[in-house]
Amino acid sequence: MLPKVRLPDTRRMITLEVLGRTRTTANFTTVTLGGPGLEHFRPTGDDQTVRLFFPRDGQDGLRMPTFNNEAWMAEVLLLPKSRRPWVRNFTIRRARPEQGEVDIEFALHAGSPASSWATRARPGDPAGIFDMGVSYLPPAGVDWQLLVGDESALPAILAILENAPESLIAEVFLEVPETADIRDEVVKPEGARVHWLPRDDSSARPGSRALETVTKAALPPGRCYAWLAGEAKLPTGLRRHLVNERGLPKQDIAFYGYWRLGRSSPG
Ligand SMILES: Cc1cc2nc3c(=O)[nH]c(=O)nc-3n(C[C@H](O)[C@H](O)[C@H](O)COP(=O)(O)OP(=O)(O)OC[C@H]3O[C@@H](n4cnc5c(N)ncnc54)[C@H](O)[C@@H]3O)c2cc1C
């Protein structure tokens, strides 16, 4: 079996501050974080995930957990809401350690805590991170890779492509809310083909277009490592298809429900 996640050897709660905010495309905003605490963060590239802590409306500061292990969750949940921070999963989209900066890219959606915070974040606002490691762990000996995600997994997939060896052969399916979210330039190996799948229909379920497209796609022969993430029905539905209809061994598929339609993340 493939390990599901590679955790960092050491990690700690890190308090940072917002350095800037950029509207990346119609439905994405990138927030840049930095500050002295960043010296304790080891960027690895790929889909490196962090727990992102940020204050709730009305709080005048960020109260970070003190535990540097998984006990932080209980610590946070025991705090009264008046002092408890929001905590959500996000990917390190890009790290520039020499400049003391990391970017997190938010797929925006109406009225949620993370989207509201990201669209209003101002330089100097506090935010915290806790490294959760990487889940993109292709085994040796695969011929090609299948990378599929909706907008929530776009930062991870673009970071994976930027970090990939020139020898990577990949079919990449990226579903985004609108045509205006398609990136003009993607840094990637030549053998990685990116298929943009804009929904352009606000009533369509996120992930549905990618699920339908990949299910019908002609895919290359040979041993494949598949990395699938997004709204829960996309990775679970696609994994079922790849195992049952295409005969992929389960151990060659990494699949992650990044969020669930109609359900808030805990925390
Ligand atoms: C390992 C990992 C890495 C992730 N990396 C990123 C990343 O880099 N960028 C990113 O944008 N997301 C990323 N996500 C997904 C993100 O954690 C969730 O989308 C999370 O729910 C966002 O919190 P929120 O406060 O916006 O919404 P919540 O409070 O959790 O949810 C509020 C409502 O919004 C809905 N919702 C949640 N996410 C979305 C969405 N993307 N589109 C439409 N509706 C949504 C929920 O169903 C719910 O009804 C990642 C998730 C995981 C597990």
The ligand as a Tripos MOL2 file, in Angstrom:
@<TRIPOS>MOLECULE
LIG
   53    58     1     0     0
SMALL
NO_CHARGES

@<TRIPOS>ATOM
      1 C1         -5.5780   18.7190    1.8580 C.3       1 LIG1
      2 C2         -6.4690   19.8630    1.4060 C.ar      1 LIG1
      3 C3         -5.9360   20.9310    0.6890 C.ar      1 LIG1
      4 C4         -6.7750   21.9810    0.2480 C.ar      1 LIG1
      5 N1         -6.2280   23.0290   -0.4560 N.ar      1 LIG1
      6 C5         -7.0370   24.0430   -0.8740 C.ar      1 LIG1
      7 C6         -6.4970   25.1820   -1.5650 C.ar      1 LIG1
      8 O1         -5.2830   25.3390   -1.7240 O.2       1 LIG1
      9 N2         -7.3650   26.1420   -2.0130 N.ar      1 LIG1
     10 C7         -8.7220   26.0440   -1.8050 C.ar      1 LIG1
     11 O2         -9.4610   26.9340   -2.2290 O.2       1 LIG1
     12 N3         -9.2570   24.9900   -1.1280 N.ar      1 LIG1
     13 C8         -8.4510   24.0130   -0.6520 C.ar      1 LIG1
     14 N4         -8.9750   22.9690    0.0590 N.ar      1 LIG1
     15 C9        -10.4280   22.9290    0.2710 C.3       1 LIG1
     16 C10       -10.8600   23.8090    1.4570 C.3       1 LIG1
     17 O3        -10.2440   23.3490    2.6530 O.3       1 LIG1
     18 C11       -12.3840   23.7060    1.6000 C.3       1 LIG1
     19 O4        -12.9950   24.1890    0.4340 O.3       1 LIG1
     20 C12       -12.9080   24.4310    2.8150 C.3       1 LIG1
     21 O5        -14.2370   24.0190    3.0100 O.3       1 LIG1
     22 C13       -12.8680   25.9380    2.6630 C.3       1 LIG1
     23 O6        -13.3920   26.5180    3.8430 O.3       1 LIG1
     24 P1        -14.5140   27.6530    3.7890 P.3       1 LIG1
     25 O7        -14.4270   28.3920    5.0760 O.co2     1 LIG1
     26 O8        -14.3420   28.4110    2.5090 O.co2     1 LIG1
     27 O9        -15.8770   26.8520    3.6550 O.3       1 LIG1
     28 P2        -16.6350   25.9540    4.7690 P.3       1 LIG1
     29 O10       -17.0040   26.7640    5.9530 O.co2     1 LIG1
     30 O11       -15.8360   24.7090    5.0190 O.co2     1 LIG1
     31 O12       -17.9500   25.5450    3.9840 O.3       1 LIG1
     32 C14       -19.0420   26.4770    3.8170 C.3       1 LIG1
     33 C15       -19.8880   26.0450    2.6270 C.3       1 LIG1
     34 O13       -19.1200   26.2310    1.4420 O.3       1 LIG1
     35 C16       -19.0760   25.0160    0.6770 C.3       1 LIG1
     36 N5        -17.7430   24.9220    0.0730 N.ar      1 LIG1
     37 C17       -16.5720   24.5930    0.6670 C.ar      1 LIG1
     38 N6        -15.5530   24.6460   -0.2200 N.ar      1 LIG1
     39 C18       -16.1070   25.0150   -1.4050 C.ar      1 LIG1
     40 C19       -15.5750   25.2540   -2.7050 C.ar      1 LIG1
     41 N7        -14.2660   25.1330   -2.9850 N.pl3     1 LIG1
     42 N8        -16.4330   25.6390   -3.6850 N.ar      1 LIG1
     43 C20       -17.7630   25.7930   -3.4520 C.ar      1 LIG1
     44 N9        -18.3340   25.5840   -2.2280 N.ar      1 LIG1
     45 C21       -17.5070   25.2060   -1.2290 C.ar      1 LIG1
     46 C22       -19.3540   23.9060    1.6890 C.3       1 LIG1
     47 O14       -19.9530   22.8020    1.0630 O.3       1 LIG1
     48 C23       -20.2960   24.5790    2.6720 C.3       1 LIG1
     49 O15       -21.6280   24.5200    2.2100 O.3       1 LIG1
     50 C24        -8.1640   21.9340    0.5280 C.ar      1 LIG1
     51 C25        -8.6890   20.8650    1.2790 C.ar      1 LIG1
     52 C26        -7.8430   19.8400    1.7150 C.ar      1 LIG1
     53 C27        -8.4460   18.6970    2.5320 C.3       1 LIG1
@<TRIPOS>BOND
     1     1     2 1
     2     2     3 ar
     3     2    52 ar
     4     3     4 ar
     5     4     5 ar
     6     4    50 ar
     7     5     6 ar
     8     6     7 ar
     9     6    13 1
    10     7     8 2
    11     7     9 ar
    12     9    10 ar
    13    10    11 2
    14    10    12 ar
    15    12    13 ar
    16    13    14 ar
    17    14    15 1
    18    14    50 ar
    19    15    16 1
    20    16    17 1
    21    16    18 1
    22    18    19 1
    23    18    20 1
    24    20    21 1
    25    20    22 1
    26    22    23 1
    27    23    24 1
    28    24    25 2
    29    24    26 1
    30    24    27 1
    31    27    28 1
    32    28    29 2
    33    28    30 1
    34    28    31 1
    35    31    32 1
    36    32    33 1
    37    33    34 1
    38    33    48 1
    39    34    35 1
    40    35    36 1
    41    35    46 1
    42    36    37 ar
    43    36    45 ar
    44    37    38 ar
    45    38    39 ar
    46    39    40 ar
    47    39    45 ar
    48    40    41 1
    49    40    42 ar
    50    42    43 ar
    51    43    44 ar
    52    44    45 ar
    53    46    47 1
    54    46    48 1
    55    48    49 1
    56    50    51 ar
    57    51    52 ar
    58    52    53 1
@<TRIPOS>SUBSTRUCTURE
     1 LIG1         1 GROUP 0 **** ****
